[in-house]
Amino acid sequence: MLTAENVYQTTCYQRQGNELVNAQSCTVTLEYEHPENGLDWEIMTLSGELYHYRNLGAGIELWSHLAQQWTPVNITDWFPEKDGILCWDNFCADWREIPLD
């Protein structure tokens, strides 16, 4: 099975209540049909933080580097009144230029 990988530059944020804070440049790497993780994406912020997500069809999970295991994402939503900002719990990224399929 072939995999397709795509890399995009965007802006990432932290969600604090009804505000987006700590805007910084980040790189999103998407891999469709990942052999173990289904849809798999990593987001590396300019400050060096790595967020690694996957979706096997039963919900989105985040890799916990501390616990060395996948943990469920509780909230996945579009940030209110900010077009194209997609959030996973309290981490958000501008998804306007990144394909969802």
C-alpha contacts under 8 A as a table, 3 or more apart, distances in Angstrom:
res1	aa1	res2	aa2	distance
1	M	35	P	7.81
2	L	33	E	7.72
3	T	31	E	6.70
3	T	32	Y	6.03
3	T	33	E	5.61
3	T	34	H	6.09
3	T	35	P	7.87
4	A	31	E	5.59
4	A	32	Y	5.46
4	A	33	E	7.26
5	E	29	T	6.88
5	E	30	L	5.49
5	E	31	E	4.34
5	E	32	Y	6.56
6	N	29	T	5.65
6	N	30	L	5.19
6	N	31	E	6.55
7	V	27	T	6.87
7	V	28	V	5.63
7	V	29	T	4.43
7	V	30	L	6.40
8	Y	27	T	5.65
8	Y	28	V	5.09
8	Y	29	T	6.45
8	Y	97	E	8.00
8	Y	98	I	6.89
9	Q	25	S	7.24
9	Q	26	C	5.91
9	Q	27	T	4.66
9	Q	28	V	6.30
10	T	25	S	5.96
10	T	26	C	5.50
10	T	27	T	6.26
10	T	28	V	7.29
10	T	93	A	7.07
10	T	94	D	5.99
10	T	95	W	7.48
10	T	97	E	7.87
11	T	23	A	6.47
11	T	24	Q	5.55
11	T	25	S	4.63
11	T	26	C	5.61
11	T	93	A	5.82
11	T	94	D	5.50
12	C	22	N	7.93
12	C	23	A	5.61
12	C	24	Q	5.47
12	C	25	S	6.21
12	C	26	C	6.06
12	C	45	T	7.22
12	C	91	F	7.51
12	C	92	C	5.60
12	C	93	A	4.22
12	C	94	D	6.31
13	Y	20	L	5.76
13	Y	21	V	5.63
13	Y	22	N	5.47
13	Y	23	A	4.67
13	Y	24	Q	6.65
13	Y	91	F	6.11
13	Y	92	C	5.04
13	Y	93	A	6.13
14	Q	20	L	5.70
14	Q	21	V	5.26
14	Q	22	N	5.97
14	Q	23	A	7.38
14	Q	90	N	5.67
14	Q	91	F	4.85
14	Q	92	C	6.00
15	R	18	N	7.17
15	R	19	E	5.91
15	R	20	L	4.83
15	R	21	V	6.32
15	R	87	C	7.97
15	R	90	N	4.68
15	R	91	F	6.03
15	R	92	C	6.76
16	Q	19	E	5.32
16	Q	20	L	6.28
16	Q	21	V	6.92
16	Q	90	N	7.10
20	L	23	A	7.45
24	Q	45	T	6.82
24	Q	46	L	6.41
24	Q	47	S	7.97
25	S	45	T	6.15
25	S	46	L	5.50
26	C	43	I	6.57
26	C	44	M	5.46
26	C	45	T	4.17
26	C	46	L	5.48
27	T	43	I	5.59
27	T	44	M	5.26
27	T	45	T	6.49
27	T	46	L	7.99
28	V	41	W	6.86
28	V	42	E	5.73
28	V	43	I	4.51
28	V	44	M	6.63
29	T	41	W	5.42
29	T	42	E	5.22
29	T	43	I	6.46
30	L	39	L	7.46
30	L	40	D	5.97
30	L	41	W	4.41
30	L	42	E	6.72
31	E	34	H	5.96
31	E	39	L	6.03
31	E	40	D	5.16
31	E	41	W	6.06
32	Y	38	G	6.57
32	Y	39	L	4.85
32	Y	40	D	6.50
33	E	37	N	7.54
33	E	38	G	4.89
33	E	39	L	5.75
33	E	40	D	7.89
34	H	37	N	5.21
34	H	38	G	4.80
34	H	39	L	6.08
34	H	40	D	6.35
35	P	38	G	6.48
37	N	40	D	5.72
37	N	54	R	5.73
37	N	55	N	6.73
37	N	56	L	6.06
38	G	54	R	6.76
38	G	55	N	5.96
38	G	56	L	4.96
38	G	57	G	7.76
39	L	54	R	5.58
39	L	55	N	5.25
39	L	56	L	6.65
40	D	52	H	7.60
40	D	53	Y	5.85
40	D	54	R	4.32
40	D	55	N	6.55
41	W	52	H	5.91
41	W	53	Y	5.28
41	W	54	R	6.24
42	E	50	L	6.88
42	E	51	Y	5.57
42	E	52	H	4.32
42	E	53	Y	6.14
43	I	50	L	5.73
43	I	51	Y	5.05
43	I	52	H	6.42
44	M	48	G	6.19
44	M	49	E	5.69
44	M	50	L	4.59
44	M	51	Y	6.47
45	T	48	G	5.25
45	T	49	E	5.26
45	T	50	L	6.57
46	L	49	E	7.49
51	Y	62	L	7.11
51	Y	63	W	7.31
52	H	62	L	5.71
52	H	63	W	5.45
53	Y	60	I	6.78
53	Y	61	E	5.53
53	Y	62	L	4.53
53	Y	63	W	6.26
54	R	60	I	5.71
54	R	61	E	5.44
54	R	62	L	6.70
55	N	58	A	6.91
55	N	59	G	5.79
55	N	60	I	4.61
55	N	61	E	6.44
56	L	59	G	6.81
56	L	60	I	7.39
57	G	60	I	7.84
59	G	72	P	7.29
59	G	73	V	7.60
60	I	72	P	6.19
60	I	73	V	5.64
61	E	70	W	5.86
61	E	71	T	5.30
61	E	72	P	4.35
61	E	73	V	5.21
62	L	70	W	5.52
62	L	71	T	5.31
62	L	72	P	6.26
62	L	73	V	6.32
63	W	68	Q	7.11
63	W	69	Q	5.83
63	W	70	W	4.46
63	W	71	T	6.25
64	S	67	A	5.40
64	S	68	Q	5.45
64	S	69	Q	5.49
64	S	70	W	5.95
64	S	71	T	6.62
65	H	68	Q	4.93
65	H	69	Q	7.21
73	V	76	T	7.09
73	V	88	W	6.39
73	V	89	D	6.31
74	N	88	W	7.59
74	N	89	D	6.10
75	I	87	C	7.65
75	I	88	W	5.71
75	I	89	D	4.85
76	T	86	L	7.43
76	T	87	C	5.58
76	T	88	W	4.59
76	T	89	D	6.28
77	D	86	L	5.91
77	D	87	C	5.34
77	D	88	W	6.79
78	W	82	K	7.84
78	W	83	D	7.88
78	W	84	G	6.90
78	W	85	I	5.65
78	W	86	L	4.55
78	W	87	C	5.97
79	F	82	K	5.72
79	F	83	D	7.58
79	F	84	G	7.79
79	F	85	I	5.48
79	F	86	L	6.10
79	F	87	C	6.45
80	P	83	D	7.83
82	K	85	I	5.98
83	D	96	R	7.78
84	G	94	D	5.74
84	G	95	W	5.26
84	G	96	R	4.86
85	I	92	C	6.42
85	I	93	A	5.54
85	I	94	D	4.44
85	I	95	W	5.72
85	I	96	R	7.36
86	L	92	C	5.46
86	L	93	A	5.51
86	L	94	D	6.35
86	L	95	W	6.13
87	C	90	N	6.59
87	C	91	F	5.58
87	C	92	C	4.01
87	C	93	A	6.48
88	W	91	F	5.43
88	W	92	C	6.21
89	D	92	C	7.97
94	D	97	E	7.73
95	W	98	I	5.10
95	W	99	P	7.67
96	R	99	P	7.82
